[in-house]
Amino acid sequence: MYLRFPGGRTKALTLSYDDGVEQDKRLIEIMNRHGLKGTFNINSGQFAEEGTVYPKGQVHRRMTKKEAAALYQQSGQEVALHTLTHPHLEALPQPNVMREVLEDRNNLEALFQTVIRGMAYPFGTYNDETLEVLKNAGIAYSRTTVSTERFDLPKDWLRLPATCHHRNPRLMELWEEFLGKEPNTDGWMFYLWGHSYEFEGNDNWEVIERFAQRAGGHDTVWYATNIEIYDYVQAYKNLRFNLTESIVENLSAQDVWFVSHGETLCVKGGETLHF
């Protein structure tokens, strides 16, 4: 019994970019032009003041609250936490970690009028106590800075690794491998991460332009945000089968695809399927 993504697809692509910087405007335009989806992780305690003028040559330029609201609200992309002030969480007492997470969540939920359950660790660092705080704060997943160069679905969503950073010299090679092969078991996920200001700082916007052009438009790929993939995987895991694997109950509201004995099947949301 193996997971398949919506429509019976075997592959999913998602992106994750941090800090809420001005360069996200150009990145989102590129993503939307090619049909890519992803997640933007924001520090709500570090929006720039309205009217901020950055020194000439400064690359890391955070958006104002008003700019961020206008950009992400209409983007079709996911907004997630990056903590309130971007500290090293493992260096803080638990109450301070809880404040960093809950205040960021509260601020962003008020700004975007949606439930937010995703996150990326500042600096990619955390400890076991951090994970306990995230569980208590209702966080479903949190991205690390670990790159595996693999496509397996994560086993621990609170220690969520990526396939690679966009600066990985094997980026296009990994994508061609992802496209050219088929999984033998559960579906595959290609997970790309980074910071959009890096494209300006390194004068290499062509990296993401080239990737987006090659990655977009494939019928075999599900283009989804981080939380969409998380929720879909959980819906699959919560399917209930009888002992002979001939009946399945889908307790979720969304349709779920899977492979059983070589046949791709769909059990609709709330449905009991005999097969």
Solvent accessible surface area in square Angstrom, and as a share of the most:
residue,aa,sasa,rsa
1,M,70,0.31
2,Y,83,0.32
3,L,1,0.01
4,R,22,0.08
5,F,0,0.00
6,P,28,0.17
7,G,52,0.50
8,G,18,0.17
9,R,80,0.29
10,T,25,0.15
11,K,2,0.01
12,A,0,0.00
13,L,0,0.00
14,T,0,0.00
15,L,0,0.00
16,S,1,0.01
17,Y,1,0.01
18,D,3,0.01
19,D,8,0.04
20,G,3,0.03
21,V,0,0.00
22,E,44,0.20
23,Q,8,0.04
24,D,0,0.00
25,K,84,0.36
26,R,120,0.44
27,L,0,0.00
28,I,7,0.04
29,E,85,0.38
30,I,1,0.00
31,M,0,0.00
32,N,73,0.38
33,R,129,0.47
34,H,42,0.19
35,G,40,0.38
36,L,1,0.01
37,K,56,0.24
38,G,0,0.00
39,T,1,0.01
40,F,1,0.00
41,N,1,0.01
42,I,1,0.01
43,N,1,0.01
44,S,13,0.08
45,G,43,0.41
46,Q,63,0.28
47,F,38,0.16
48,A,17,0.13
49,E,140,0.63
50,E,104,0.47
51,G,70,0.67
52,T,58,0.34
53,V,136,0.78
54,Y,53,0.20
55,P,91,0.57
56,K,209,0.88
57,G,69,0.66
58,Q,68,0.30
59,V,45,0.26
60,H,59,0.26
61,R,48,0.18
62,R,37,0.13
63,M,0,0.00
64,T,11,0.06
65,K,111,0.47
66,K,145,0.62
67,E,59,0.27
68,A,0,0.00
69,A,25,0.20
70,A,69,0.54
71,L,31,0.15
72,Y,5,0.02
73,Q,89,0.40
74,Q,149,0.66
75,S,10,0.06
76,G,55,0.53
77,Q,20,0.09
78,E,21,0.10
79,V,15,0.08
80,A,0,0.00
81,L,0,0.00
82,H,2,0.01
83,T,0,0.00
84,L,13,0.06
85,T,53,0.31
86,H,32,0.14
87,P,27,0.17
88,H,79,0.35
89,L,1,0.00
90,E,62,0.28
91,A,78,0.61
92,L,57,0.28
93,P,79,0.50
94,Q,82,0.36
95,P,99,0.62
96,N,69,0.35
97,V,4,0.02
98,M,51,0.23
99,R,121,0.44
100,E,10,0.04
101,V,0,0.00
102,L,76,0.38
103,E,70,0.31
104,D,0,0.00
105,R,48,0.17
106,N,99,0.51
107,N,59,0.30
108,L,0,0.00
109,E,44,0.20
110,A,65,0.51
111,L,40,0.20
112,F,8,0.03
113,Q,150,0.67
114,T,70,0.41
115,V,106,0.61
116,I,4,0.02
117,R,70,0.26
118,G,0,0.00
119,M,0,0.00
120,A,0,0.00
121,Y,1,0.00
122,P,0,0.00
123,F,107,0.44
124,G,11,0.11
125,T,45,0.26
126,Y,61,0.23
127,N,51,0.26
128,D,92,0.48
129,E,91,0.41
130,T,2,0.01
131,L,8,0.04
132,E,85,0.38
133,V,5,0.03
134,L,0,0.00
135,K,113,0.48
136,N,115,0.59
137,A,6,0.05
138,G,38,0.37
139,I,9,0.04
140,A,16,0.12
141,Y,1,0.00
142,S,0,0.00
143,R,1,0.00
144,T,3,0.02
145,T,52,0.30
146,V,85,0.49
147,S,50,0.32
148,T,54,0.32
149,E,60,0.27
150,R,146,0.53
151,F,12,0.05
152,D,68,0.35
153,L,29,0.14
154,P,14,0.09
155,K,193,0.82
156,D,54,0.28
157,W,19,0.07
158,L,15,0.08
159,R,96,0.35
160,L,0,0.00
161,P,37,0.24
162,A,3,0.02
163,T,3,0.02
164,C,0,0.00
165,H,10,0.05
166,H,4,0.02
167,R,157,0.57
168,N,25,0.13
169,P,135,0.85
170,R,79,0.29
171,L,8,0.04
172,M,47,0.21
173,E,98,0.44
174,L,2,0.01
175,W,0,0.00
176,E,73,0.33
177,E,60,0.27
178,F,0,0.00
179,L,35,0.17
180,G,65,0.63
181,K,111,0.47
182,E,101,0.45
183,P,11,0.07
184,N,139,0.71
185,T,71,0.41
186,D,51,0.26
187,G,1,0.01
188,W,47,0.17
189,M,8,0.04
190,F,0,0.00
191,Y,3,0.01
192,L,0,0.00
193,W,17,0.06
194,G,0,0.00
195,H,31,0.14
196,S,0,0.00
197,Y,51,0.19
198,E,26,0.12
199,F,0,0.00
200,E,65,0.29
201,G,44,0.42
202,N,96,0.49
203,D,123,0.64
204,N,29,0.15
205,W,26,0.09
206,E,94,0.42
207,V,23,0.13
208,I,0,0.00
209,E,49,0.22
210,R,121,0.44
211,F,0,0.00
212,A,0,0.00
213,Q,132,0.59
214,R,95,0.35
215,A,0,0.00
216,G,15,0.15
217,G,70,0.68
218,H,44,0.20
219,D,129,0.67
220,T,71,0.41
221,V,3,0.02
222,W,42,0.15
223,Y,37,0.14
224,A,0,0.00
225,T,6,0.03
226,N,3,0.01
227,I,30,0.15
228,E,63,0.28
229,I,1,0.00
230,Y,35,0.13
231,D,46,0.24
232,Y,1,0.01
233,V,4,0.02
234,Q,48,0.21
235,A,5,0.04
236,Y,33,0.13
237,K,115,0.49
238,N,90,0.46
239,L,14,0.07
240,R,132,0.48
241,F,69,0.29
242,N,52,0.26
243,L,183,0.91
244,T,107,0.62
245,E,73,0.33
246,S,38,0.24
247,I,55,0.28
248,V,0,0.00
249,E,59,0.26
250,N,2,0.01
251,L,106,0.53
252,S,30,0.19
253,A,106,0.82
254,Q,69,0.30
255,D,50,0.26
256,V,0,0.00
257,W,55,0.19
258,F,0,0.00
259,V,20,0.11
260,S,5,0.03
261,H,169,0.75
262,G,72,0.70
263,E,102,0.46
264,T,69,0.40
265,L,24,0.12
266,C,38,0.23
267,V,0,0.00
268,K,116,0.49
269,G,30,0.29
270,G,64,0.62
271,E,58,0.26
272,T,68,0.40
273,L,38,0.19
274,H,129,0.57
275,F,77,0.32
